[in-house]
Amino acid sequence: MTTAHDIPTAHTPEGGYGDTMPSPFLADCDDALAPGAPDLRGTWRAVAAAAVGGDPLPADHPIHGHVERIEQAGARVIVTSSGVVHDMVADGTYEHGVDDVMAVDFATRISVAATFEDGVLVLRPKDLDGVEVRRWRDGDRLVWRYHTLFEVVLERIDG
């Protein structure tokens, strides 16, 4: 039996992973989801995007082409998208949270704590008080809110 602790932490390769998403990292893991963890697993594609509480984002906004894969095992979550691999344990610590780079340049370091709160995966970047990135299920869809910047609705594309 392979557990989430047996699989090394995944990181973004130097310069990002390019056009081809790497194979799933937790595919051989047998851990059930942690108590209170929302089931966000799957590959998701953006179908709608808007400013938080506001108007839809323009049709040419790059977020409309967004695709992400979310893997989960126990309290571990891996979000792979836009050239980056963000691997974390949702235990509220920076030590086990995302320790990787931003997709904007594949070089700027980030440290992010993750928790599961009321059916939501909540990410809190270090030294950015009050900033949260949230993901949750709304029926068959995934909702991704990036603080006060935007909210994206995604549909599952991998069955």
N, C-alpha and C positions, 0 to 999 in steps of 0.2 A: 504494500500500500504506500503510495507516494503522497506526502502531505505538502501543504504550502510552505512549510519550513524547510523541506528537503530541496526545494527549487531555488537556485540563486536569484538574488534581486536582479531584475532586468533594468538596463539603462539605455538611453539614446546613444546610438553609435556616433562617433565624431562626424559632424556635418549632417546629421539626421540619417534616416534609413532610406531616403530617396523615394522613388515612385512605387516601390513594392513593399507592402506591409510585411513585416516578419511573421513567421509562423507563430501560432499561439504559444505562450510560455507556460500556461497552466493546464495544457491539454491532458496531461497524464496525472493530474492531481485528483485525489479522491475525497477531499474535504467537503463536507456540507457547508452551506453558508452559515456564517455566525448568527447567533440570535439577534434579531432586530435589523439585520442587513436586508436592504431592498434587493430584489433580484434584477440587476441591471445588465446581465450577461447578454452578449450578442454583438452583431455588427449593425451599426445604425447609420442612417443617412438623413441629413437635414431636409425637412419638407416645408418648414416655415420659420421665419426669423423676424424678430421685431426688437426695437429698443424696449427696455424694461418699462412697462406701463405706457408704451407709446406706439408710434406708427411702425408699420412693417419696414424692414431694412430694404434699401433699393435692390432691384433684381440683379444688379452687377456686383453686389457685395460678396466678397469671397466666402463668407460663411455659408452661402447657399450650396456650395459644393462640398461641404464638410461631411466626412465619413469617419467614424470612430469605432473601434472594437473595445468592448469592455469584457475583461475576464475576472472571475471571482472564485475564491476558494477560502473557506473560513472567513477571516476578517481581511484577507488580502484582496486588493483590487489592482488591476493593471489596465490603464487606458492607453491605447495605441492609436495615434492619429497625427496627421500633418507633419510626419517626419520624426515625431517624438514618441518615447515609451515612458510613461509615468507609472511607476510601480510603488505601491504603498500598502501599509497595514493600517486599517482604520481603528487606531487605538488612541488618537488624540495627541500623539507625540510627533515632534519633528524628527526625532531619532529614527522612527520607523516609517515616517511619511515620505513624500516625494523628495528625492535628493537628485536633481537632474538639471536639465537646461530648458530654456524657453523655446517654443517653436518659431518665434520671430527671427532668431538668428542662430539657433543651435549652439550658442556659446554662453549666454547670460545664465548664471546659476540661479536656481530656485530651491527653496526649502519650504515644504508645505505639509501641514498636519492634516490628517483626515479623520473623520468620525462618521458614524451612522447616527442620525438623529431623527426620530419620528418618521422612519421610512425614507430618509433622504441621505445621500452621500454628501457630506459637507467638507469642502477643502478650504483651509485658511493659510494663506501665504505668510511666512515669517516676516515680521517688521512692517506689515501692512494692516494695522489695526482696523477692524470692522469690515475688511474685504473678505467676501466669501464667494466660492464657486460651488454651485449646487446641482446635483443630478437626482432625478426621481422618476418613477413610473407614473403615468397617467393613462390607465387602461393598457392598451397594447403599444402605447408610444412612450418615448423617453423625453423628458424635458431637461434642458441644460440651461441654467441661468448663470451668466458670468457677471456677478456682482450687479452694478447698476448700468452696465454697458448694453447687454442684449440678453434675450431669451430665445432659445431655439427649440423647436419641436422636431423630433427625429422618429423615423419609422424603421423597424427592424428589417434588414434586407437579407439575412442569412437563414430564414425559415424559422 
